[in-house]
Amino acid sequence: MLSAAITFLLKSALCSALFLGYYWFFLRNRKLNQYNRIFLLSATAFSLVIPLLHFEFHTVANPLQPALKLMEVTAGKFNEQEVTGGSAATFSKDQWIIGLYLVVSMVLLAIMLVHITRLYKAKLRYKTSRMDGFNLVSTDLSNAPFSFMRDLFWRNDIAMESKEGQQILKHELAHIRQMHSLDKIGMQLVTSIFWLNPCFWLIQKELSQIHEFIADEAAINDNDTEAFALMLLQTHYGNTFRDVTHPFFYSPIKRRLLMLHQKKKSKYNNLRKLLVVPVLVGSIILFSFKVSNTAINRCHSKVIVAVDAAHGGQDKGALGAGGIMEKDLSLRIANRLTEIAGEYNIQVVPIRMSDAYIPLPERAEMANEAAANYFVSIHVNKTAEPGQDNSQYEMVLDERNPKYDESRVLAAAISARLSRQHISTQLRQTHLAVLKGTTMPAMAIECGYIDNNKHLEIIQNDEELDILCRNILNGIADYQNSRY
């Protein structure tokens, strides 16, 4: 879970950096205020959505049926046991990291809510008048005038009827009518949740400044830019709510003055806008597309495979360094098998889909009731004693299974495919309740050792895990197609 979250955050940060780089070099400080506003909001949304998109291309192959060579069987000493008792809850390093991340997010969200609450409390203290399209709140606040949503907090010592007062009013009404507060709230939510991404903080800052540019344009009377610029210079800077409000006296003034005096039209503006197309397409290709070299060998007829993620709930299975648990790794493998099985004309019936313990007889019964053609139980091994060879995956069978001979050939087919990933395997025979209780060819796969860093990397790395799961599915397809 943590590795997936880190991958998403990293892709999102790189994607937002790409969009921000385009903005910085081609759009910033240009008279494209409305376009820039839409772009920055869209860039934030795309930076969160694009890493979640997955488009894969695979080379499709229809190989000749492989000759399946049976593997030698070794005796096993392990018998699967039912888990009946509970265990004390412990927290892994990953859970602590996730917890600390969420704490920071909650603090940032709480700060935003406190500021909004203060605004509404301030509104209750002062007289509010309903105007055309907004609420006028007459205050003595030093940071007024400012606006939030449809509320305009006006300072009583500023004459609204004066020329300067009318300019300030138009400025704040532009914020209200264009709903700039929603932009600010949305960006604060994003920066609070994805606070590790520095690009989102920069986008938030730029968006606030663009709001000021838009409102400044709306406040100019008869294109009297000089008068408005002079009025800005004559104002003082006060303390401001820099989170969700739009204070008129917000700094920096320099950029606002530069934008006021900049020519509105430029012959290159359309070209600057069009450059967003290759940036968008490039970001999708970089962060959403993946080409897989693993050939897909589809089953000639539809096959149902019951996939059981071993352990679960209070049964953690093997434990690795840093609080890594077999139950989580087996579920990760099973989930990926389920996601891509359709490409092989295989329908997966997942036995365990969450962190819950299912009694062993029930697992076998679920596979039987689903009329599955094959049963595969996913495990991860652990070195039992120093010096033990932990370099091989294990295909585990139970001679009490009624389809033992077929199970052995199925194990050989999957093993042959795993060898293409340079994974060596051995066949072990032992007593497992789930294999005995199923009525179809059944096997367990010990997907490496939890204390073997190379094996652990295959499971935790998305690309390597994808290859592993495709080899397993290709092996099932090889066996199925060799029979018909």
PAVEXKOL-66723 format. One record per residue (C-alpha): x, y, z. Coordinates in Angstrom, 1 decimal, always signed. Example, Ala and Ser with C-alpha at 12.3 -4.5 7.8 and 13.67 -1.06 7.14 Angstrom:
<recs>
{x +12.3&y -4.5&z +7.8}
{x +13.7&y -1.1&z +7.1}
</recs>
This chain:
<recs>
{x +0.0&y +0.0&z +0.0}
{x +2.8&y +2.4&z +0.9}
{x +4.7&y +1.7&z -2.2}
{x +1.6&y +2.3&z -4.4}
{x +1.0&y +5.6&z -2.5}
{x +4.6&y +6.8&z -3.0}
{x +4.4&y +5.9&z -6.7}
{x +1.3&y +7.9&z -7.1}
{x +2.7&y +10.9&z -5.2}
{x +5.9&y +10.8&z -7.2}
{x +4.1&y +10.6&z -10.5}
{x +1.7&y +13.4&z -9.5}
{x +4.6&y +15.6&z -8.5}
{x +6.4&y +15.1&z -11.7}
{x +3.2&y +15.6&z -13.7}
{x +2.4&y +18.8&z -11.9}
{x +6.1&y +20.0&z -12.4}
{x +5.7&y +19.4&z -16.1}
{x +2.5&y +21.6&z -16.2}
{x +4.0&y +24.2&z -14.0}
{x +7.2&y +24.4&z -16.1}
{x +5.0&y +25.1&z -19.2}
{x +3.1&y +27.8&z -17.3}
{x +6.3&y +29.4&z -15.9}
{x +8.0&y +29.7&z -19.3}
{x +5.1&y +30.4&z -21.6}
{x +2.1&y +31.8&z -19.6}
{x +3.3&y +33.5&z -16.4}
{x +3.0&y +37.3&z -16.4}
{x +1.2&y +37.3&z -19.7}
{x -2.2&y +39.0&z -20.3}
{x -4.0&y +35.6&z -20.4}
{x -5.5&y +35.8&z -17.0}
{x -8.7&y +33.8&z -17.6}
{x -6.9&y +31.2&z -19.6}
{x -4.2&y +31.0&z -16.9}
{x -6.8&y +30.5&z -14.2}
{x -8.5&y +27.6&z -16.1}
{x -5.1&y +26.1&z -16.9}
{x -3.8&y +26.1&z -13.3}
{x -7.0&y +24.5&z -12.1}
{x -6.9&y +22.0&z -14.9}
{x -3.2&y +21.3&z -14.3}
{x -4.0&y +20.4&z -10.7}
{x -6.8&y +18.1&z -11.7}
{x -4.8&y +16.4&z -14.4}
{x -1.9&y +15.9&z -12.1}
{x -4.1&y +13.9&z -9.8}
{x -6.0&y +12.0&z -12.5}
{x -3.3&y +11.1&z -15.0}
{x -1.2&y +9.0&z -12.6}
{x -4.4&y +6.9&z -11.9}
{x -4.8&y +6.1&z -15.6}
{x -3.3&y +3.0&z -16.9}
{x -3.0&y +2.2&z -20.6}
{x -1.0&y -0.9&z -21.5}
{x +0.1&y -2.4&z -24.8}
{x +1.1&y -6.0&z -25.0}
{x +2.6&y -8.0&z -27.7}
{x +0.0&y -10.7&z -28.5}
{x +1.3&y -14.2&z -29.3}
{x -0.1&y -17.5&z -30.1}
{x +2.8&y -19.8&z -29.5}
{x +3.0&y -23.5&z -30.2}
{x +1.9&y -25.6&z -27.2}
{x +5.0&y -26.1&z -25.1}
{x +6.1&y -29.6&z -24.1}
{x +5.4&y -29.7&z -20.4}
{x +8.1&y -31.4&z -18.5}
{x +7.1&y -32.8&z -15.1}
{x +9.1&y -31.6&z -12.1}
{x +10.6&y -33.8&z -9.5}
{x +8.7&y -33.8&z -6.2}
{x +10.3&y -33.2&z -2.9}
{x +8.7&y -34.1&z +0.4}
{x +7.6&y -31.2&z +2.6}
{x +7.4&y -31.0&z +6.4}
{x +4.8&y -28.3&z +6.6}
{x +1.1&y -28.9&z +7.2}
{x -1.2&y -25.9&z +7.0}
{x -2.9&y -25.1&z +10.3}
{x -6.2&y -23.5&z +11.1}
{x -5.9&y -20.1&z +13.0}
{x -8.4&y -19.8&z +15.8}
{x -6.9&y -17.4&z +18.3}
{x -6.4&y -13.6&z +18.0}
{x -3.2&y -11.7&z +18.4}
{x -2.3&y -8.3&z +19.7}
{x -2.5&y -5.5&z +17.2}
{x +0.9&y -4.1&z +16.0}
{x +1.8&y -1.3&z +13.7}
{x +4.3&y -1.7&z +10.9}
{x +6.7&y +1.0&z +9.7}
{x +4.5&y +1.6&z +6.7}
{x +1.5&y +2.2&z +8.9}
{x +3.4&y +4.7&z +11.0}
{x +4.5&y +6.6&z +7.9}
{x +1.0&y +6.7&z +6.6}
{x -0.3&y +7.7&z +10.0}
{x +2.1&y +10.6&z +10.3}
{x +1.3&y +11.8&z +6.7}
{x -2.4&y +11.8&z +7.5}
{x -1.8&y +13.7&z +10.8}
{x -0.1&y +16.5&z +8.8}
{x -3.0&y +16.6&z +6.3}
{x -5.6&y +16.7&z +9.1}
{x -3.7&y +19.6&z +10.8}
{x -3.7&y +21.6&z +7.5}
{x -7.3&y +20.9&z +6.9}
{x -8.1&y +21.9&z +10.5}
{x -6.3&y +25.2&z +10.0}
{x -8.4&y +26.0&z +6.9}
{x -11.6&y +25.2&z +8.8}
{x -10.5&y +27.4&z +11.7}
{x -10.0&y +30.3&z +9.3}
{x -13.3&y +29.8&z +7.6}
{x -15.0&y +29.5&z +11.0}
{x -13.5&y +32.8&z +12.1}
{x -14.9&y +34.5&z +9.0}
{x -18.4&y +33.4&z +9.7}
{x -18.0&y +34.3&z +13.4}
{x -16.9&y +37.8&z +12.2}
{x -19.9&y +38.0&z +9.9}
{x -22.2&y +37.4&z +12.9}
{x -20.6&y +40.2&z +14.9}
{x -21.3&y +42.9&z +12.3}
{x -24.3&y +44.3&z +10.4}
{x -25.0&y +42.5&z +7.2}
{x -27.0&y +44.0&z +4.3}
{x -28.3&y +42.0&z +1.3}
{x -27.2&y +43.7&z -1.9}
{x -27.6&y +42.7&z -5.6}
{x -25.7&y +39.4&z -5.8}
{x -23.7&y +39.7&z -2.6}
{x -23.9&y +40.3&z +1.2}
{x -22.3&y +43.5&z +2.5}
{x -20.8&y +43.1&z +5.9}
{x -19.8&y +46.5&z +7.5}
{x -16.8&y +46.0&z +9.8}
{x -13.9&y +47.7&z +11.5}
{x -11.5&y +45.0&z +10.7}
{x -8.0&y +46.2&z +9.8}
{x -7.6&y +43.8&z +6.9}
{x -10.9&y +44.7&z +5.2}
{x -12.0&y +45.1&z +2.6}
{x -11.9&y +41.5&z +1.5}
{x -14.4&y +39.0&z +0.1}
{x -15.2&y +35.4&z +0.8}
{x -17.8&y +33.5&z -1.2}
{x -20.8&y +35.9&z -1.6}
{x -19.8&y +38.0&z +1.5}
{x -18.0&y +41.4&z +1.1}
{x -16.4&y +42.5&z +4.3}
{x -16.2&y +46.3&z +4.0}
{x -14.2&y +48.6&z +6.3}
{x -16.4&y +51.5&z +7.6}
{x -13.8&y +54.2&z +7.2}
{x -13.6&y +53.7&z +3.4}
{x -16.2&y +55.7&z +1.6}
{x -17.9&y +53.4&z -0.9}
{x -19.2&y +56.4&z -2.9}
{x -15.7&y +57.8&z -3.5}
{x -13.8&y +57.0&z -6.7}
{x -11.4&y +54.8&z -4.8}
{x -14.2&y +53.1&z -3.0}
{x -16.0&y +52.3&z -6.3}
{x -12.8&y +50.8&z -7.7}
{x -12.3&y +48.6&z -4.6}
{x -15.9&y +47.6&z -4.8}
{x -15.7&y +46.5&z -8.4}
{x -12.5&y +44.7&z -7.6}
{x -14.1&y +42.7&z -4.8}
{x -17.3&y +42.1&z -6.7}
{x -15.2&y +40.5&z -9.5}
{x -13.9&y +38.0&z -6.9}
{x -17.4&y +37.3&z -5.8}
{x -19.1&y +37.0&z -9.2}
{x -16.4&y +34.8&z -10.6}
{x -16.4&y +32.5&z -7.5}
{x -12.7&y +32.8&z -6.9}
{x -13.3&y +31.6&z -3.3}
{x -14.1&y +28.1&z -4.7}
{x -10.8&y +28.0&z -6.5}
{x -9.0&y +28.9&z -3.3}
{x -10.9&y +26.4&z -1.2}
{x -10.2&y +23.7&z -3.8}
{x -6.5&y +24.4&z -3.9}
{x -6.3&y +24.4&z -0.1}
{x -7.9&y +21.0&z +0.0}
{x -5.4&y +19.8&z -2.6}
{x -2.4&y +21.3&z -0.8}
{x -3.6&y +19.9&z +2.6}
{x -4.0&y +16.4&z +1.3}
{x -1.0&y +16.3&z -1.0}
{x +1.1&y +18.6&z +1.0}
{x +4.4&y +16.9&z +0.0}
{x +4.0&y +18.2&z -3.5}
{x +5.7&y +21.6&z -3.7}
{x +4.2&y +22.3&z -7.2}
{x +0.7&y +22.4&z -5.8}
{x +1.8&y +25.1&z -3.3}
{x +3.3&y +27.2&z -6.1}
{x +0.2&y +26.7&z -8.2}
{x -1.9&y +27.9&z -5.3}
{x +0.2&y +31.0&z -4.9}
{x +0.1&y +31.8&z -8.7}
{x -3.7&y +31.2&z -8.8}
{x -4.2&y +33.7&z -6.0}
{x -2.2&y +36.3&z -7.9}
{x -4.1&y +35.6&z -11.1}
{x -7.4&y +36.3&z -9.1}
{x -6.0&y +39.7&z -8.3}
{x -5.1&y +40.4&z -11.9}
{x -8.6&y +39.5&z -13.0}
{x -10.2&y +41.6&z -10.3}
{x -7.9&y +44.6&z -11.1}
{x -9.0&y +44.6&z -14.7}
{x -12.6&y +44.6&z -13.6}
{x -11.9&y +47.6&z -11.3}
{x -10.5&y +49.9&z -14.0}
{x -12.8&y +52.8&z -15.0}
{x -12.8&y +53.7&z -18.6}
{x -9.4&y +52.1&z -19.1}
{x -8.0&y +54.6&z -16.5}
{x -5.1&y +52.3&z -15.6}
{x -3.0&y +55.1&z -14.3}
{x -5.6&y +56.2&z -11.7}
{x -6.0&y +52.7&z -10.4}
{x -2.3&y +52.1&z -10.3}
{x -1.9&y +55.3&z -8.3}
{x -4.6&y +54.2&z -5.9}
{x -2.8&y +50.9&z -5.3}
{x +0.4&y +52.6&z -4.5}
{x -1.3&y +54.9&z -2.0}
{x -2.8&y +52.1&z -0.1}
{x -1.0&y +50.4&z +2.8}
{x -0.4&y +46.8&z +3.5}
{x -2.3&y +45.2&z +6.3}
{x -2.5&y +41.7&z +7.9}
{x -4.5&y +39.4&z +5.7}
{x -6.2&y +36.1&z +5.7}
{x -4.0&y +34.6&z +3.0}
{x -5.9&y +31.4&z +2.8}
{x -9.4&y +31.6&z +1.5}
{x -10.3&y +35.3&z +1.3}
{x -9.5&y +38.0&z -1.2}
{x -8.2&y +41.1&z +0.6}
{x -7.9&y +44.1&z -1.6}
{x -4.6&y +45.3&z -0.1}
{x -2.9&y +42.0&z -0.8}
{x +0.8&y +42.2&z -1.9}
{x +2.8&y +41.9&z -4.1}
{x +1.8&y +45.2&z -5.8}
{x +4.7&y +45.1&z -8.3}
{x +3.3&y +42.3&z -10.4}
{x -0.2&y +43.8&z -10.3}
{x +1.1&y +47.1&z -11.6}
{x +3.1&y +45.3&z -14.4}
{x +0.0&y +43.4&z -15.5}
{x -2.1&y +46.5&z -15.5}
{x +0.3&y +48.2&z -17.9}
{x +0.9&y +45.2&z -20.1}
{x -0.6&y +45.1&z -23.6}
{x -3.6&y +42.8&z -23.7}
{x -3.0&y +41.4&z -27.2}
{x +0.1&y +39.6&z -28.4}
{x +0.5&y +37.8&z -31.7}
{x +2.1&y +34.9&z -29.9}
{x -0.7&y +34.3&z -27.4}
{x -2.5&y +31.7&z -29.5}
{x +0.7&y +29.8&z -30.0}
{x +1.3&y +29.9&z -26.2}
{x -2.1&y +28.4&z -25.6}
{x -1.7&y +25.7&z -28.3}
{x +1.6&y +24.5&z -26.7}
{x -0.6&y +23.0&z -23.9}
{x -1.6&y +20.2&z -26.3}
{x +1.9&y +18.5&z -26.5}
{x +2.4&y +19.1&z -22.8}
{x -0.9&y +17.3&z -22.0}
{x -0.3&y +14.4&z -24.4}
{x +3.3&y +14.1&z -23.3}
{x +2.3&y +13.8&z -19.6}
{x -0.3&y +11.1&z -20.4}
{x +2.3&y +9.1&z -22.4}
{x +4.9&y +9.5&z -19.6}
{x +2.8&y +8.7&z -16.6}
{x -0.1&y +6.6&z -17.9}
{x +1.1&y +4.4&z -20.7}
{x +3.1&y +1.3&z -20.3}
{x +4.3&y -1.2&z -23.0}
{x +4.7&y -4.7&z -21.7}
{x +7.0&y -7.2&z -23.4}
{x +5.2&y -10.1&z -21.9}
{x +3.3&y -11.9&z -24.6}
{x -0.3&y -12.8&z -23.9}
{x -1.3&y -16.4&z -24.5}
{x -5.1&y -16.5&z -24.3}
{x -7.0&y -19.6&z -23.3}
{x -8.9&y -21.1&z -26.3}
{x -12.0&y -21.4&z -24.1}
{x -13.0&y -19.4&z -21.0}
{x -11.5&y -20.7&z -17.8}
{x -12.5&y -20.1&z -14.2}
{x -9.6&y -20.0&z -11.7}
{x -10.2&y -19.6&z -7.9}
{x -7.3&y -17.5&z -6.6}
{x -6.8&y -17.6&z -2.8}
{x -4.7&y -15.0&z -1.1}
{x -3.3&y -17.0&z +1.9}
{x -3.7&y -16.0&z +5.5}
{x -5.5&y -12.8&z +6.4}
{x -6.9&y -11.1&z +9.5}
{x -5.3&y -12.3&z +12.7}
{x -3.3&y -14.8&z +10.6}
{x -0.4&y -12.7&z +9.4}
{x +1.6&y -15.6&z +7.9}
{x +5.3&y -15.1&z +7.6}
{x +6.8&y -11.9&z +8.9}
{x +9.6&y -9.9&z +7.3}
{x +11.7&y -6.9&z +8.2}
{x +10.0&y -3.6&z +8.8}
{x +6.7&y -5.2&z +9.7}
{x +6.1&y -6.7&z +6.2}
{x +3.5&y -9.5&z +6.5}
{x +2.8&y -12.4&z +4.2}
{x -0.9&y -11.8&z +4.3}
{x -0.5&y -8.4&z +2.6}
{x +1.9&y -9.6&z +0.0}
{x -0.3&y -12.6&z -1.0}
{x -3.3&y -10.3&z -1.3}
{x -1.3&y -7.9&z -3.5}
{x -0.3&y -10.7&z -5.9}
{x -3.9&y -12.1&z -5.9}
{x -5.4&y -8.7&z -6.6}
{x -3.1&y -8.1&z -9.6}
{x -3.9&y -11.6&z -11.0}
{x -7.6&y -10.7&z -10.7}
{x -7.1&y -7.3&z -12.5}
{x -5.4&y -8.7&z -15.6}
{x -6.8&y -12.2&z -15.9}
{x -9.5&y -11.1&z -18.4}
{x -6.8&y -10.5&z -21.0}
{x -6.1&y -14.2&z -21.0}
{x -9.7&y -15.3&z -21.2}
{x -9.5&y -16.3&z -17.6}
{x -12.2&y -15.4&z -15.0}
{x -10.7&y -15.2&z -11.5}
{x -12.9&y -16.0&z -8.5}
{x -11.1&y -14.3&z -5.6}
{x -11.4&y -16.2&z -2.4}
{x -10.0&y -13.4&z -0.1}
{x -10.5&y -9.8&z -1.2}
{x -9.7&y -8.0&z +2.0}
{x -7.7&y -8.3&z +5.2}
{x -10.1&y -10.9&z +6.7}
{x -9.4&y -14.4&z +7.8}
{x -11.4&y -17.2&z +6.1}
{x -11.3&y -20.7&z +7.6}
{x -9.5&y -23.1&z +5.3}
{x -12.5&y -25.5&z +4.7}
{x -14.6&y -22.4&z +3.6}
{x -11.9&y -21.5&z +1.1}
{x -12.1&y -24.9&z -0.6}
{x -15.9&y -24.8&z -0.4}
{x -16.0&y -21.4&z -2.1}
{x -13.9&y -22.7&z -5.0}
{x -16.0&y -25.8&z -5.4}
{x -19.3&y -23.8&z -5.4}
{x -17.9&y -21.5&z -8.0}
{x -17.3&y -24.5&z -10.3}
{x -13.7&y -23.3&z -10.8}
{x -11.5&y -25.2&z -13.3}
{x -8.4&y -24.7&z -11.2}
{x -7.5&y -23.5&z -7.7}
{x -4.3&y -21.5&z -7.0}
{x -3.3&y -20.5&z -3.4}
{x -0.8&y -17.6&z -3.2}
{x +1.8&y -17.7&z -0.4}
{x +5.2&y -16.2&z +0.4}
{x +7.8&y -18.4&z +2.1}
{x +10.3&y -17.6&z +4.9}
{x +13.7&y -19.1&z +5.6}
{x +13.2&y -21.6&z +8.5}
{x +16.9&y -21.9&z +9.6}
{x +20.2&y -20.3&z +8.8}
{x +21.9&y -21.6&z +5.7}
{x +18.7&y -22.8&z +4.1}
{x +18.4&y -22.3&z +0.4}
{x +15.9&y -19.6&z -0.2}
{x +16.5&y -18.9&z -3.9}
{x +13.6&y -20.9&z -5.4}
{x +9.9&y -20.5&z -5.7}
{x +7.9&y -23.5&z -4.7}
{x +5.0&y -25.2&z -6.4}
{x +3.2&y -27.0&z -3.6}
{x +0.9&y -30.0&z -4.2}
{x -1.1&y -32.4&z -2.0}
{x -1.4&y -36.0&z -3.1}
{x -4.8&y -36.2&z -1.4}
{x -6.3&y -33.8&z -4.0}
{x -8.5&y -35.8&z -6.4}
{x -6.9&y -34.2&z -9.4}
{x -3.3&y -34.6&z -8.2}
{x -1.9&y -35.7&z -11.6}
{x -3.4&y -32.8&z -13.4}
{x -2.2&y -30.5&z -10.6}
{x +1.3&y -31.7&z -11.2}
{x +1.2&y -30.9&z -14.9}
{x -0.4&y -27.4&z -14.1}
{x +2.5&y -26.7&z -11.8}
{x +5.0&y -27.7&z -14.5}
{x +3.4&y -25.3&z -17.0}
{x +3.5&y -22.4&z -14.6}
{x +7.1&y -23.3&z -13.6}
{x +8.1&y -23.2&z -17.3}
{x +6.7&y -19.7&z -17.7}
{x +8.4&y -18.5&z -14.5}
{x +11.8&y -19.6&z -15.8}
{x +11.5&y -16.9&z -18.5}
{x +11.6&y -14.4&z -15.6}
{x +14.8&y -16.2&z -14.4}
{x +12.8&y -17.6&z -11.5}
{x +13.9&y -21.1&z -10.5}
{x +11.2&y -23.4&z -9.0}
{x +10.9&y -26.7&z -7.2}
{x +7.9&y -28.9&z -6.6}
{x +7.1&y -29.8&z -3.0}
{x +4.5&y -32.2&z -1.8}
{x +2.8&y -31.7&z +1.6}
{x -0.6&y -31.6&z +3.2}
{x -2.6&y -28.5&z +2.8}
{x -6.3&y -28.4&z +3.8}
{x -7.3&y -26.1&z +0.9}
{x -5.7&y -28.4&z -1.6}
{x -7.3&y -31.5&z -0.1}
{x -10.7&y -30.0&z +0.0}
{x -10.9&y -28.8&z -3.6}
{x -12.3&y -31.0&z -6.4}
{x -10.4&y -29.4&z -9.2}
{x -6.6&y -29.4&z -10.0}
{x -5.1&y -27.3&z -7.1}
{x -1.8&y -26.0&z -6.1}
{x -0.1&y -23.4&z -3.9}
{x +2.6&y -21.1&z -5.1}
{x +5.2&y -19.9&z -2.6}
{x +6.1&y -16.7&z -4.5}
{x +9.7&y -16.5&z -3.2}
{x +10.9&y -15.8&z +0.4}
{x +9.9&y -12.8&z +2.4}
{x +13.5&y -12.5&z +3.7}
{x +15.0&y -12.6&z +0.2}
{x +15.4&y -9.0&z -1.0}
{x +15.3&y -10.0&z -4.7}
{x +12.0&y -11.9&z -4.2}
{x +10.5&y -9.1&z -2.1}
{x +11.4&y -6.5&z -4.8}
{x +9.5&y -8.6&z -7.4}
{x +6.3&y -8.3&z -5.3}
{x +6.7&y -4.7&z -4.2}
{x +7.7&y -3.4&z -7.7}
{x +4.6&y -2.8&z -9.9}
{x +6.4&y -3.7&z -13.1}
{x +8.0&y -6.9&z -11.8}
{x +4.8&y -8.0&z -10.1}
{x +3.0&y -7.5&z -13.4}
{x +5.5&y -9.8&z -15.2}
{x +5.2&y -12.4&z -12.4}
{x +1.4&y -12.5&z -12.6}
{x +1.4&y -12.7&z -16.3}
{x +3.8&y -15.6&z -16.2}
{x +1.4&y -17.4&z -13.9}
{x -1.6&y -16.7&z -16.1}
{x +0.4&y -17.7&z -19.2}
{x +1.3&y -21.0&z -17.5}
{x -2.4&y -21.6&z -16.8}
{x -3.2&y -20.9&z -20.4}
{x -0.5&y -23.2&z -21.6}
{x -1.9&y -26.0&z -19.6}
{x -5.5&y -25.3&z -20.6}
{x -4.7&y -25.1&z -24.3}
{x -2.5&y -28.3&z -24.2}
{x -5.6&y -30.2&z -23.1}
{x -7.9&y -29.1&z -25.9}
</recs>
